[in-house]
Amino acid sequence: MTQPRAGYACDCGFLSTRPLGRCPQCSAWGSLRPQRGAAAAPNRPRPQPLSSVKAEATPRLASGIAELDRVLGGGLVAGALVLLGGEPGIGKSTLLLQALASLAARAAPVLYVSGEESLEQLALRATRLGAARSDLLALAETRLSSILAEAARSRPRVLAVDSVQTLQLEDGAGAPGSPAVVREVTGALVAHAKSSGVPLILVGHVTKDGGLAGPKTLEHLVDVVLHFEGEPASGFRVLRATKNRFGATSEIGVFEMHGRGLREVQNPSALFLAERAAGVPGSAVVVCVEGSRPILVEVQALTAASSGVPRRAVLGVDPYRVALLLAVCARRAGVDALGSDVFVNVAGGVRVTEPAADLGVIAALASSARGRPVRPDTVCFGEVGLAGEVRATAAPDLRLAEAQKLGFRRCVLPEASRRQARGGQKLELVGAKDVKAALAALLG
């Protein structure tokens, strides 16, 4: 069978069937280099009736790190490609090395390919973390062909590459980290994972706005996309799945950074509320649900007189959502802070994404604006609409059980959620249909 015709690729991703001096897409001179496509498969698959395909439970390879396995959906799947991204210095390589050491104890051998560190540097970090094992193999290499050859020779149970932006093609077509090279390298790694059945963990850099670097198609090529996030000054780290073909995308794992690496946080609620100052205006405790896990977080707000254009600084929640809730407070609850400087923060560096935190944000804003603290034994949750109504949220019993476990005695929640609660809790449940009634119960 004849090989497909060779083409030319630019670092920006432009493809051409003939050589060009200047790229029509990015206007760079001399950037188009020869690139040979893959040969067509001699045996083409034929379509089958979906009803005749036997669906079996996908086996999982547990990493031994419960928080990581929770986010993955129970562990690694054979032939799956996991993309791990995060800010520089957040702890991606630390998490990866600890996970690989734990995996090596269960399914040796494991191969760690480092394109950013030498073997000596890697050994120093592994010794500090207590992850130096004889069945954890390490390779300092950036050439894709050499990596695939070593993976085929050593046949590891798990393969990890840190990072995809450092890999280069054998013929030198394109600069490492360029969109075209990243796309081609990832495609080759996906093909290797699917054909060998070896789970592959790939570390990726992020851009200035927090997105994964490289082409957007990189996220479409892989099976699982994990983001490791947190404030650099805070010891808390949150692992969040934004794509998972083998599990839920709403699960999170919580870690705490120490001198000897990352430690799992089994009870995040107690940790996030450990330093809460009760009886201070501008603080409210919200019960959120991330996947199957209820978490109590403290939402803090501060309003101050503005000397010009009002400032807005928001950490941990959506800034646009806060702007919406400020307008609802002013129009529907009689708490006008639109002309004031407003600062909102979720303590502990955690990021809250679900709308059930709306009532907590409004409670913290109103508490700061009026100078009246929320009752220290009270928690709240509920979505707030533009008409000022407090809407029902999912899993009220799960939230109430977590609040009761942490010692709270009272909860302000949507009236519809109060009616849905099965009862049996020792909490005093206060239902609210709108923000006025909710604030009266929270600040009264």
N, C-alpha and C positions, 0 to 999 in steps of 0.2 A: 504494500500500500504506500502511495506517495506521501511525503511529508507536506504539511500545509506551507504555503508560501510565507517566507520570513517577512517581518514588518519592522517598523521603526517606532520607538516610543520615546516620549519626552518626559522629563521629571514631573511636569505638571499633569501627566496622564494622557496627553494627546497621542493618538496613534496614527501612523501613516503607512501606506504600502510602498512608498518610495522615499529615498533620502531627500531631506530638505535642509537648506542652510539655516533657515530661521523658522522657529515654531510659530504657526499661525495663531495659536491660542494664547501663549504667554509672551510672544515676541522675543524669546531668548535665542541667541545665535549659537549654533553648534551643539544644541542640547538633545537632538534626536539621535539615538543610538540603536544599532541592530538588536532585534528581539525575535527569538524564534518561538513560535507557539507550540503547544503540546500536540503530540500525535493523536489522531482519532482512535478511539477504542475499537479493536477488531470485533468484539462481541457486543452487539448493541442489545440492551435490555428490551424486552417486549412488554407491553401493558398487560396487567392482570386484573381480574375483578377484585375489588377491595374486600369483598366478603370472603374471598378464598385465602386472604393473607392472614396467617396466624399471629395474633397479637399476644405477646407474652410480657410479663412484668419485667421492666428494665432493671437489671442488677445494679446495685450501687456499691461503690468502694468508699467506705467511711474514712474520713481523714483522722478521726479521733479528737478533733476540735469541735465541740458541740455547736458553738456559735457559727462556725463556718459551714458545718453540715446542715444546719437549720436553713441558711440562706440558699445553699445549693439544692435543697429539697430532699436531703437525706444522704448526700455524698456524691462522688464523681460517677458519671455514667461512662461505660466503655465507648471509646471513640469520640467522646465529646470534647469540644474546644472551648475553654473558659478564658475570657478576656478580663483581666484585672487592671483597673485604672485608678488613678488618684493623684493628688497634688504631690510635688516633689517633697520628700522628707516626711510624708505622712505615715510611712511604715509598710509600704507594699512589699518590699523585699524582705522585711522582717517577718511579716505574716506568711509570705511564701516559703521562706526557709523553715519556719516552725512547722508549717503544714506538711512540707515534704519530709521533715525528720519524723513526724508522727506517722505519715504514710509509709515510710521506709520500715518502721517497726511492724507494720501490718502486711505490707505487700512489697517486699524487696525484689529487685533493686529499683531505685528511683534515680532518674537522671536530671540534674539541674544544669542548664546551659546559661552561662553568664556572659553577656556581651558588654557589660559596663564595668565589671570588677575583675581583677586578677584572682587566681586561685588562692594566693596568699591573703588578699583582702577578704575573700569569701570565708577562708578558714578562720581568720580572726573573729569575724562576726558570728560564725557558727559556734566557736568555742565560748564566746560571751553568752550566747543564747542557750547553750547546752544542747546544740543540734548537730554536733559533729558525730557522724556515724559511719561505720565502714560500709554499710549498704546504701548510703546516700552518695551517689557518684556525682562529681562536678567536672564541668568542661568549660574552659574559657575560649569561646569561639564565636565568630560573627559570620562566617561563610555558611550559607544555607546548605550547600551540597555536603560540606563536612559534617554539619549537624545531622542531616538526614542519614548519612552513611553511618555515623556512630550510633544513632538510634536504631538503625537496622541491625547493626552488629551486636550491641549490648542488650537489645530487646528489653527495655525497662518496662515496669508496670505502669509508671506515670512519668511523663516528660514535661519539663517546665523550661520556658525560655524567657529570659529577662535581659533586654526587652525587644519588642518587634522593631522598634525604630533603629536598632543598631545592626540589624541583619543586612547582609549584602549578597547580591547575586554573584555567581562565579565568573560570568563574563564581564562584570563591571558595568552592566547596562543600568545607568541611573545611580544617583547618590543614595546612600542609606538614609532612610527616614522620609524620602520623597513619596508622594502619594502613589505613584506608579509602582515603585519598588515595594512599599508596604503592602499594597494590594496583591502583587504577585507572590510575595513571600508568604502572606497569610493563606492565599489559595493553595500553595504547595504544602503548607503545614496542615491545612484542613484535609487535603487529600491523603496525607500520611496518616492522620489520626483515624479517618474513616476506614482506610484499607487495613491498618494494623490493629484497630480496636484499642489503641492506647489513649487514655485521657491526656489531654494536653492543656497546660495552663500557660497563658501568654500574658505578659505584663505590657501595658501600653501607657505612654505618656499622655498628659492632658494639655490642652491649650490654655491660654490666659483666662478664657471665660469658663473653664471647668469642663469643656467637652473633650472627648477622646481625640487625640491628635491623629492625623492621617485621614484618608478618605472616609466618608460616612458609610461607604459600603463595607468597611472593616467590621462594623457592628452587625451588619446583615450576614456576614460570612460565618460568624461564630455562633455557638449554641447558647452560651451564657455570658452576660455582661455584668460584672460586679464593679461597684464604685466604693472605694475606701475613702471615707471622708471624716472630717473633724477639724477643730480649730488647732493650729500648731501649738498655741500656748496652753491648751487644755490637754489633759491626759486621756480624755475619752476619744474613742474612735468608733465609728459606725460603719459596718459593712452592709451595703444595700444592693439588691439585685434590680437592674432596670430591664433585663431580658433574661428569660429562663425557659427554654423549651421543655424542661423536665421538672418544673416546679413552679411555685407561685412567685410573682415578682414583687410582692408587698412585704416579704419577710426581711427582717434586719437582724444583724448580729452586733453585739456591743462588746467592745474591748477596752482595756485600760493599759496605757503604755507605762512600762516601768524600765528600770535600768537593765534588767535581764530579759527584756522583750515584752510581748503582748500577753496580757492575762484576760481570760474570759470573765465577763460580768454576768453572773447568774441572775441577779436581781437588780436590773437597771433602775427601777423606780426608787428603791432605797438609796442608791448611790446618787441619783440626780437631786434628791430632796435632802441629802445629808446636811448641807450647809444653808438650808432655807431659814431666813429670818422671819419668824411669824409675827404678825401684828404690825407689819410695815406697809404703808400705802403703796400701791403699784405692783402688787404681787398676787398671783392667782395660780392655783394648782389645777391642771387639766388632765383628764384621763384620755389618753390616745390609744389607738389600736394599730399596731404595725404588723400586718399579716395575721398570725394567730396569737400574738403577744400583746397584752395590755401594758402600757407604760404610763406612769405618772411623771409629768414634767412641770417645772415652774416657769410660768410666763411672767416676765417683768416688763413694766412700762414706766416711763418717766415723761411727764409733760412739764415744759418750762416756758416762760415768757419769751417771745421771739423779738429780736432787735431789728428784724428786717424780713426777708423772705423766710417763711417757716422751714425748718430743716426736718428731714425724715431720715432716721438711721434704723435699719431693721436687720436683725440677725436671727436666723433659725426658723423664720416663717416667710411666706411670700410677701414682698413689699407691696405688690398691687392689692393683695387681699387686705393688708393693713389699711391702705388708703380707702378701700371700699368700706371697711368697718368704721373708720373715722367719720365718714359721711353718714353712715347709719346711726352712729351715736349722736351726731349733731342734729339730725332730722327726726329721728324716731325716739330717742331716749333723753333728749334735753341736756346732753353732755357735749358741749361744743369745744373741741380742741383743734379745730381746723386752722386757727391762727397761731397756734403755739408750736414750739419745737417739740417733736415727738420722737422718743427713742424706745424701741421694743427689742427685747432679747429673750431667748429661751436659754435658761441657765444650763451649764454643762456642755455647751457646744453642740447639742443635738439639733437636728433639723426636723421640724414637724410639717407634714405635708397634707394631712387629712383635714377636711372642713370642720370636723368636730371640735377643733381647737378654737373656732371663732368665738364661742362664748367666753373662753378664758382670756382671749386677747381683749375683748370688750370689757370684761370685768377688771383687768389690770389697768386699762386706759381710764375707765371711770373712777377706779380707786385712786389713781394718781391725781387726776384732775380735781376730784372732790376732797382729797386728803383724808379719805376714810378707808381703813384697811378691810380686806375681805376676812371674814371669820376664819381663824386658823384651823378649825376642825372641818372645813367645808371644801369640797372639790366640785368641779363642774365640767360639763361637756355639752356640745350642741352646735349645729350649724345655724348661722344667722343669714336670713334673706334680706333683700333690699327693702322689703316692706316692714322690716323689724321683727318678723316672725322667727321663732326658734324652732327649727326643723328637727325631726327625729333622725337619729343616727343608728348605725348597725351595732349589734352585739352589746346591748345595754347591760345584760347580766354579767358578761365578762368584765366590763369596766367596773361595775359595782363591786364585784368580788375582789378585784385588785385594790380598790380604794379601801374596802373594809379590812383587807389583810395588812395594809399600811397604817391602820389605826384611825382613819377618818370616820367621823360619825354622821356626816351630813353631806348630801349631794344635791345640787341644783342641776336639773336636766330638762330636756324638752318634755312637755306634757304627754305627747304621744309615746315617747320612750318610757315614761313612768307607767303608763298603762300597759305597755308591753312587758315590763319587768315581771318575772314570775313570782316575786316576793320571797320571803324567807331571809332577806338580808336584815342585818341589824342597823343598817343605815336609815336615817331619816331622809326620805325622798321628797323633794320639793319640785313639783312640775311647773314649768313656765311656758306660756304660749308666745310671749313676745319679750323683747329686751328690757322693757320697763319693769315687767314683773320679775324677770331674772335678776336685774340689778337691785331691785328692792329686797329680794331674798338674799343676795350675796353681800350687800353693803348695809343692810338693815340691822 
